[in-house]
Amino acid sequence: IVNIAVFLKPLVAEFGWSRAETAAAYSVATMSTGLGGIVMGHFSDRLPVRRVVLLGSLVPCAAFFLLSGLNSPAELYAWHALMGLLGFGAIMVPLTNVTTFWFARNRGLAIGIVSAGGALGQGVMPFIARELILEQGWRGAYQSMGLIYLAVLVPLALLVRNPPRRPGWAAALGGDGEANPYAIPRSWVVAVLCLAVVFCCTCMATPLVHVVSLGTEFGFGPREAAGLLTVMMVFGVAGRILTGRVADRIGNLRAYVIVSLSQTVLAMWFPYVHTLVGLYALSALFGLGYAGVMTALILCAREFSPQRNTGLSIGLVAFFGWVGMALGAWQGGLFFDLDGDYVQAFLNSSVAGIVNLLVLGLLYLYTVHWVPPGLALGGSR
C-alpha cells in the first residue's frame, strides 16, 4: 500500500489531479484493507488459513494490472479498494493471528519477526517501484509489480499452515467462562485500544505517505527522495523485532507506549530538517518507532481479546488503525494543498500522537494498574 507514495507525483503530473485527491487512493486502500481484515480475521479463526492467504496473494496481482490502465480517480480508488479488501486484508490479519497460536513463549518476538517481513517489503518495494517508473513509466511499473507479486506471494501462500492438531483452535482455546483479569470487560478494553489506534496511525501515516514528496519539495532527486521511505522501512525491520522482544520483557502495553511516544516526538520535525543526511537519520529513527507500533498493537489486541475471537479482535484493531492511516494520509495532502508546504500537516500528525498517548494512559489504568476486583464493572467478555 505504501507504493502509492512513489506513484503520487507521476499520477499528479499525468492527470493534473490534486495531491489530496491522489493521496486519497491510499486512504481508500487502507480503509478497505481494514474492512477486509475484520472479515478475513473472522474466517481465519474458523477456516484453514492457507485458503484465506492464497486469496489475498492472487488479488493484488490482478489489481496492479488493472491500475496500469487507469484513466480516472474512480478507477484509481476502485482498484485500490479491491487490493485492500480481498488482497492485503486477507494476508496481514490472518498471518498475525495464526502466528500467535504457533508460539506460546516469546510470542512478541515471533510477531516482531513476522511483521518485520512486512516492513522489509514496504522498504524494498517502493524503491523497486521507483526504479520501474523511471525505466518503464508508471503504467509499465504497475504491470511489472503485478508480475513480481504473483511470482513471490503465491508460492509462499501455499506454505502457510495452521498449528498442528488444532483445526478448531478457536473453540478449544476460549469460551464463555474465560477468566477476565481486567477492571472492565475484555470487549471494552479492545474498544479503548481501537480508539487509541486511530490517533496512533494518524500520526504515523503522514510521514509514511508524504516523506517522498517532502524530499522532492526540498530539491532532492527522485531516487534520493524514494530512499527516505526505503530507510524508514528497513529500519522498521529492526524496530518490529526489537519491540517484540521488549514486549516479552516489560509487557505489551508498556512497549506500545514507548514506541508511540517515539513516533509522536519525531513526526513534527520532518519539515524542519533540510539536509539529506538529516532527513535520512530522522527517517531511520522514525522507522524504528513507527514499526514498533505495528508489532505492539497486534500483541495488545491478542492479549486483551477473548481467545475464541482473536482473529476478529486483531481485525477490528487493524481496521481502526487503517482508519487512522487514511486520515493521516489525507490530511497530509490537504494541508499541503492549503498551505503550500508540509509544516502544518506534520504538526497535525504529532498532535494525533499526543491524543493516542492520553488514551493509552486510560487503557493502562484499566489493565496494568487495574481497579480492585470489588470495583470491576464486568465479566469476561
Summary of the structure (lengths in Angstrom):
residues: 381
radius of gyration: 20.1
end to end distance: 33.8
largest distance: 67.0
contacts: 1518
relative contact order: 0.17
helix: 82%
strand: 0%
